[in-house]
Amino acid sequence: MDYIKILENLISIDTTMPPGENYLKAITYLDPLFQQAGCKTEVIRIPPEHAEGRSGRVNLVCHRREPGKPRMIFYGHIDVVPAEGWPAFQTRRESGRVYGRGAADMKGGIVALLAGLEAVKDEPLQYDTSVIITTDEEFSQATQLIYIARFLQPLAGSHVFSLDSGFGGVGITDLGVIHLDILVKGKSVHSGMSHQGINAVEQAIPILNALMELKERVVQRKSSVRVHPATDLTHMVARLNINVVKGGLKVNIVPDECLISVDRRLIPEEDIAAAEKELMDTLQPVSGVEWEIADIYRIPPVPPVQGPVIDKLEKIIKTVTGSSGQYGEMGSGDLSSIVAQNWGGQEFSLGVIRPECNIHGRNEFVYEKDITDLGKIIALFLRE
């Protein structure tokens, strides 16, 4: 296979979430490639009731079953975040890099998996192996992961190898999440008659100030879990970011609503119920402002994983690249908590994302060599 050409073709399929279109096109493209790499495949259409009401959700399940051997499930997702202001779905190759939305997060990881599987297609594997390629990770996919479990049995005691991760070491845990939407209410009038209205944007200011005071305390919390040195951090750190403030229709209209979206990231040592209470305790004392919680989304943090499988992968990474380690990831996703709580397994990770790859930003790219090296690592990891 020409893996870089496969990556270019995959990037060119716009699987932006939202809205989450072209999933079937992307899965249909990947299906025969996984067959060529030695897998039996099945295209799974997710019922809307198992995808939070969203239709057109399609997953790919692939198997190299070796019953009686330890269970290993590789994970990837086909959706990408939105992109504006650059030709994100027109790939370009430059100085050993491939540019395009999803190059590193995480279509490059899927292509590396294809390379690793093809390298061992005619050999016995050390694991009873499956692959899932999912959708909606960049939004929420917990209900889809719970549904797809029926196609992956047995799951109890399984290891889940996520390719949605950084390069250079084994990811052993990631951050928990609370996404909080706060709707501040006002009364809309003509701007010249503002004394008769209530400006929701201005009413949001004391709430923003209270959240910023909380942020100063939150970011002081440091985990005992180390992170890769390339992150410019030493250990995992808690986060609180106000990433959306949206209000107003026109400059001469007093706005009657203002939406504040808060992104709270939790280190493994934090408790999600306590973190949510801390947010509520911060908002409640704000006086003279009418507000409500419009939406809340939670992913609890999970403890770091460990064991001989993790140690083995760490050694293989060092063999191929010259360096390795076991690190916490400064990202988040539904997978780790679903694997731990619903599947009865352990999730760890290794992908092709580096801090400089600018995932979720303009000119996202992946190093071609990282795709090649990850393919080699996967092949060595699977060989009996």
N, C-alpha and C positions, 0 to 999 in steps of 0.2 A: 504494500500500500504506500501511496505518497501521502504521508501523514500531514504535511504542511498544506497540501492542496485540500485534503479533507477538512482541515481546520478553516481554511479560507471559505470553502463552500458552506460550512456550518455557520460561520459568522455571518455570511450573507443572508441567511434566513433570519428575518427579524422576529425574534421571540421575546420582545419587550413585555415586561409585566409591571404595571398594567399596560394594555388590556389582556395580554396573554393569547395572542393569535399566532397562527402558523406552528403550533405545537405538533399537530399531526404531520405537517410537512417535514419538520426536523426529525421526528421519531421515525418516519418512513425512510428518510435518508440514512439514518444510523442503523436501522434494522438489518439490512443485508451485510453491512460492514461487520457487525458483531457475529453474524453467521459465518462470514469469511474468516473471522478470527477464532472460529472453533466452537461457538456457542449455539445452543438451541434458544430460540427467542420467542417472545409472545408480546404482542402489542395490547396493552390494557387500557380500555376506555374507562375513566373514572366517572361514576354517576354523579350528577350535580349535587345530590344530597350528601355526598362524601367529599365535596370540594367547595363547601360553604356557598352552595347555590350556583357556582360558576360552571358553565358548560364548556365543552371542547378541551377538557383536560385529558391528556393521553400520556401514559407512562410506558416505558419499555422494560421488560424483565428478561434477563438472559441467564442461562445456566450452563455450567460445566460441573454436573453433579458427580460426586464421588462419595456415596453414602458410607457412613461409618467413620469418615475423617472429620476433623474439626470444621465447624461451619464458618465460612468467610463470605461476607457480602460487601461488594463494592458499591459505592453510592456516588451519583452525580446528578446535577439538575441542568435542564436545557434552557431555562428562562434567564433573561438578563434585565438589568435596570434600564430605565429610559436614558436616551442620549440626545442632546441638543447642541447645536453649534459646531458640529464637525461631522464628516461623512462616516459615521460609526459603523455602517454595514457594508462599506466598500473597503476591503482589506488592502493593506500595503505592507510590503516586506522591505526592511531597511536595517542594515548593520546587525543581522542576526536576530531581528525582532519581527514579530507579526503584530500589526496594529489593527484594532477593531473592537467593538463592544462585545464583551464576553471572551476575548482572547485569553485572559488569565482567569476570569471569574465567570464560568469555569469550563468553557468549551475546550480550552487547551488541555485540561485534566482528563476530559473524556477521550480526547484523541490519544493522549499518552496511555490510557488504559487499553485502547485498541491495540496500540503497539506492543504493550506488555503481553496481552492475551495472544496475539498472533505469534509472538516469539516462542510460546510454549504450547501451541495448538496441538502438536503431535506428541506431547509428553504427559505422563501422569502428574497430577498436581498434589501438593501437600494438603490441600484443603478441599472440602466440599463447597464449591464456589458458585456464587450467583452475582448478578449485577442488576441494579435498578437505576434507570434514568428517569428523573421525576420532573414535575412542573411546579411553578408558583413558589419556589423557595424564597424569592426576593420579596414576597408579600406575606403569605402564610400557607403552610402545607401540612399542618399537623393531622388534619382529618384525612388527607390523602395518604399520608404515611401509615396511619392506622388501617386504612382500607387495603393498601397494597400488601400488608403483612400476610394475608391469606395465600398469596402467591409465592411466599418465601419460606414456608415452613420446612424444617423446624427452625425456630428462632431462639428458644431458650438457650442461654449460654453462648450465643453466636458472637462473633466479632464483626463489626461494621467498619470498613475502611473507607472513610470519606475522602474524596478527591477535591472537595471544596475547601481548600486550606492553603497555608503557606508552604514554601519550598525551603529545604535546608534542615529540617528536623521533624520529629514526630509530634503532632498536635495531640495533647493529652487532655485538654479541657478547653472550654471557651466561655465567653461571658453570658450571663443571663440577661434578660431584657424585660423592661416595662415600657411600652409605648402608650403615652397618655395624651388624649385630645381633650383640651379644656375649651369650652365654648363660653365666651364672655358676652353677656347680653346688654343691649342698650335700647335706644328709641330713635328711629330715623326721622329727620326733618330736614328742611332746607338749611343750608349752612348759615345763611344770614339770620335764621331764627333758631340758632343752636341753643339758646337759653331754654327753649321748649323741648329739647331732645336730650338724649343721653348718648355720649360718644363712646361706643364700645371699644374702639382702639385705644382711646385715652384711659378708659377704665381698666384696660389690660395692663397698664404700666405697673401698678403696685403688685399685681400677680407676677409679672416678669421679675420685678425687683426681689420678691420673696424667693422665687426659684433660683435667682442668681446667688442669693445668700446661702441657700442650701447647696448649690454647686460647689462653693468654696470648701464646704465640709466634705462633700462626697469625694472630690478628686484627691483628697488626702489619704484615702483608703487604699492600701497596697496589699496585694495578695502575697502569699509565700511562694506562689508558683512563678517560675522564671518565664520570660518571653525571649524570643530570638533577638540577638543584639541588633539586627538590622532594623528593628522597629524604633531604635533610639530610646528604648525603655529597658529597665532591668527586670521588672516584675509586672504582672497584670495589675491594672489600675482601674478603679471604679470610675464611671463617667456619668455626667448629666449634661445633656445638650438641648437647647431650645432650637429646633431645626426648622420650624415653620411658624410664622406669624402672618395670618391672612385675615384682612378685614377691609371693608369699604368697597363701594361700587363706583364712585366718581368723586372728583375733588370738591364738588359743591354740594355733596350729600353727607350729612352726619351718619356714620355707619351704625347699624343696629346690632351687628354681630362682629366678633373677632375670634378667630380660632388660633389657639396656641398648641403646638404639638411638641411634646417633650420625649426625648429619647434617653432613658435611664439604663445604663449597663451595669451589671452586678458581677463582682468577682466571686469565685467559688465559695468563699467563706461567708458571703452575705445570705440572708434569708429573704425570699421574695415577698412574703407577707409583711415582714418588718419594713422592707424598703417601700412598699406601697403605703403602709401606714405613715411612714415618714413624709411621703409626698402629700398625703391628705392633711397631716398635721401642719404642714407648711402653708397649705392653701386656706385652711379653715379660718385662721385669725385675720385674713385680709378683710377689712371692713368696708362697707359702702359700695361693694361690687357684687353684681348678680352674675353668677357663673354656674356651670354644671359640667359634669364629666360626659363628654359626647361619645367617647370610645376608650377602651383600655384593652391592651393585648399583652400577654405575659408569656415568657419562657423562663422557667426556673433554672438557676445554675446547677451544674452537676459536679461532683468531686472529680479530681484527676483520675484517669485510669492508669493502671500499671500491670506488669506481668511479663511473661517470657515472650509473648508475641510482640509486644511493644519493644522490648529489648532487642529482639531479632531484627525488626525493621530499622531500628536506630543503627545497628551495626552495618546493615546492608547499605543504608544511605551513606555512611562514612566510606564504605568500600568504593562506591560509585563516585562520590563527590569530593571526598577528602575531609569532610567535616559533618557533624551531626549533633544531636541533642534531643531532649524531650522538653517541650515548651507548651505554655498556655497560648491560646490564640486570642487576639484582641478583636475578634468578630463573634457573631452569634448566629444561631439558626435553630429550627425546630428539632433537627435530627437527634442531637445528643440526648435531650430529655425524653423523646419518644422511645429511643433505643433502650434507655435505662429503665423507664417506668412502664412502657407498654410491651416492649419486645423481650425484656429480660436479658439484654446483651450489653456489650461494651463498644463504644464508638471511639475511634482514634482517627487521625487524619494526616494526609500529606498531599499537597497539590503543587501547582506551578505559580502561585501568587507570591510576589515579592513586594515590599513596601513601595518601591519605585515604579511598579507596574501601573499605578494610578487607576485601580479598579474603582468603578462608580464615578469616574471623572472623565475628562476629555483625553483623547489619545491613549486610551488603555492599550497595553501591549503585553506580550508574553515573549520570553526568550526561547528561540527554537531549541537551544541546547537543553533547557530545563525540561522541555517536552521529551526529548530524546533520553535524558537521564532518568526521568520518572518512568518511562517505559522500561528501561533496563532494571530499575529498582523493583518494579512490579513483577517482572519476569523472574528475577532472582528470589523474590519473596514467595512466589507461587511454586517454584520448582520443588519437587520432592527430593 
